Amino acid sequence: MNFSDLGLSSEVLDAVKDAGYTEPTPIQQQAIPVVLTGRDVLGMAQTGTGKTAGFTLPMIDILAEGRAKARMPRSLILEPTRELAAQVAENFETYGKNHKLSMALLIGGVSFDEQFKKLDRGVDVLIATPGRLIDHFERGRVMLGGVKILVVDEADRMMDMGFMPDVEKIVNMVAPIRQTLFFSATMPPEIRRLADTFLSNPKEISVAPPASPAATVAQGLASVSHVPKEKRAALRALIRSEEVGNALVFCNRKRDVNTLYRSLAKHGFDAAALHGDMDQSQRMEALQNFKDGKISIMVCSDVAARGIDIQGLSHVFNFDVPTHAEDYVHRIGRTGRAGQKGRAFTLASSGDEKYVQSIQRLIGKEIPRVDIDGVDAAAIGEARDKPRRRKKPASDKAAVTADSEKPASGRRKKRDRKERDKTANDNEPVVGWGNHMPAFFSIELPIEGK
């Protein structure tokens, strides 16, 4: 199928051709014809599937007829971050170059005066983050009663970042008779409830993420300890053994992002954190520093990293094995783009076996096992086989006192383990899967794509 089969105007098709695209992605094939009919859309698709063009291309044709009024935008696109908002604005500039549509971008970091001037002249397309839009609305600078097309993009990320109350407030400001396009990478019950509230008889479109990573990405799987402190030590050893230009490090939970970031920074790595609990200015500063090369390692959660596209990313490290196999493909797909080589390593602990197996079934092959320099595989089994309540000899106690935040005591071992997990000292040896994993290969042995 070609773009010419989707019902787009010749002006839009010429712009798409000039941009170098000939075949639409699956989400574009499904969404564009539906949007052109004026029907509501409920789309489930991740960033990187071509979703943005899936709604911008038909919107350009729909808005080609009509005229904007002062302070009354004809369409509104809500994005969770100004980075994503700026990417959508670039799409409109690229594909709308043969039309005379006006556009305004309401995001932080841009002066109010400049935004006021554009709104006063009237805009066909308003792209905004929720907080800045509400700020303008409360100042009387924008009225939303004339919005005919409303796009709520990255809805699950909006919820993760705490923006959904603002989104609901904005939707109530928009005229009830409108076309609404609602996109989310996942569809948990809370998002489904909001979609049912916002949309009227929508066409549901779902596009699965790619099932296999690019062949240019060399993959590796390392067996490490389930003890957080020792697992962090394993990651540091792995990073040091690689020639890392820049890297994304993924954690499954937001709370672990900060812990790992602080650990890496403490041990001399140029690292930053990116997660949903950070305010927008902090996120944008961290992301810009990463893009500028001031920071080489970005520790992030899946939702916070959505939409980030770093050219020439050398490495991806999965500090946690993703619980959904599709997320693995999405994560490591950040490297090895445009024919460039990339490397992706995953740290797996006891209990992760089923997730690893699920990933390997999805990608259709085993992930090569790698060893980490400085990890004694023999000592691993011995450490895990020790009786739970065996008292350490005096010499062992002294060693623990020197290497840990708290000295050994008579507390129960379960309580001790919790205390050790909280410490910031990450210098203890790595513990692995023992007999749960196959024999290791040396990291110096050839890995496909190295």
Secondary structure, DSSP 8 states (H G I E B T S, - for coil): --GGGTT--HHHHHHHHHTT--S--HHHHHHHHHHHTT--EEEE--TTSSHHHHHHHHHHHHHTSS--BTTB-SEEEE-SSHHHHHHHHHHHHHHTTTS---EEEE-TTS-HHHHHHHHHH--SEEEE-HHHHHHHHHTTS---TT--EEEE-SHHHHHHTT-HHHHHHHHHHS-SSSEEEEEES---HHHHHHHHHH-SS-EEEE----SS--TTEEEEEEE--SSHHHHHHHHHHHHHHS--SSEEEEESSHHHHHHHHHHHHHTT--EEEE-TTS-HHHHHHHHHHHHTTS-SEEEEEHHHHTT---TT--EEEESS--SSHHHHHHHHTTSSGGG--EEEEEEE-TT-HHHHHHHHHHHTS---B---TT--HHHHHHHHTS-TT----HHHHHHHHHHSSS---SS-HHHHHHHHHH-----S-----GGGS-----TTS--TT-
